[in-house]
Amino acid sequence: MITAIIAGDAQLFHELIRPYERRVYAMALSFLRNEADAEDAAQEAFLKAFRNLASFRGEAKFGTWLVSITLNEARSRIRHRDAIKMESLDEPADDQGQTSPALLRDWKEIPSEALERKEIRLLLEDAVNALPPIYREVFQLRDVEQLSVNEAAQVLGISISSVKVRSHRARMMLQKHLAPQLKQAAPKRRWLAWS
């Protein structure tokens, strides 16, 4: 398929990237933490992949190569964003009065359990976001994207042993950060179970 695209059948590119669209967007979102920025980064990653498809050597899986491009694009945007700190005029100052279809829930869901899941998810997101970038990148690739150690090493351009060490350290940092907070949440869960 890649050979045909390089030969001029550009329409096949949509078929090639379709299985990776969610993965690329999720990867960009996990680093940029803004849906619009993540969409832009994902689109730019796909464009860069299309423009540079002839340079794809097949040493890694196409998906790994695409994730590598996405990671580089997200890093570039973070560097640019950090260099120019400006407040976004697009984002509202508060959420009052806004309704989103994504917030609609199944009526059968137990509100206390939904709240508990949301609290734990937010704790985890905050803990992951608090990781230094070199550990957050490895954690995202290994534990969220579920890339192999070899694939993560290729994407990041580091040794396999560095991936293993960073992955272990990221998990230890997360455990250290989350353990006290989850212990505080545990008594609340027991109280909810008895009420």
Steps between C-alpha positions, in 0.01 A plus 500: 500500500784741589668426167178579315460828691857602420435409136220755491180340634453759776142387573636182659664711773160542669467122522853470635450749784140417592593234763736748670280810517377450858841391622675805351237738637513339848879524499491869408226570754691329780786746455327817388197465732283707268263346246547767233881488531491120490287503184742744335802297607344174378413656165851642467648159590295336223610767252865453596460123466350544152774742390775275637351162411780437252750522787318226698749213493286231657748435781215560744127448467316779320300569819819542703639740241176697505499520881859625484396780264207585728722509808745733325216725388358515854844576643549777246164655585574481874835673448332767289217542751742527791705757312194717443280489810167651401147456625262339254201708399328189367465325835223623730600619846248269666269213409178657624209475263673266258351161423688236311356177358810324633373568852177306454504180702318171501207523744588160642839622621533546875597864563738426790692246291517737204633774725756266653623387156525860385696600812744212457540575128574866581751398768674274250500766227645757741767256613598413142505868402725574800765256376809657343467484118757222448306271736155610380597420140615149588194439719267612219670283241537188714197503730241698305592433135631155600802514271768239557828601662668482158233717335514759778879512470469559124238773543702683765839436343643356822635161605280213613656512846416872527137421417492233770659727760277798417190281496585358842574846642176641355300224666678552830436876485133437424474253788665745739271781383177299496533274806423767764210641298346159436531412871303815582236400245472146643325599827252704298422195285443286810262761640308510172469121501337505846263790432 
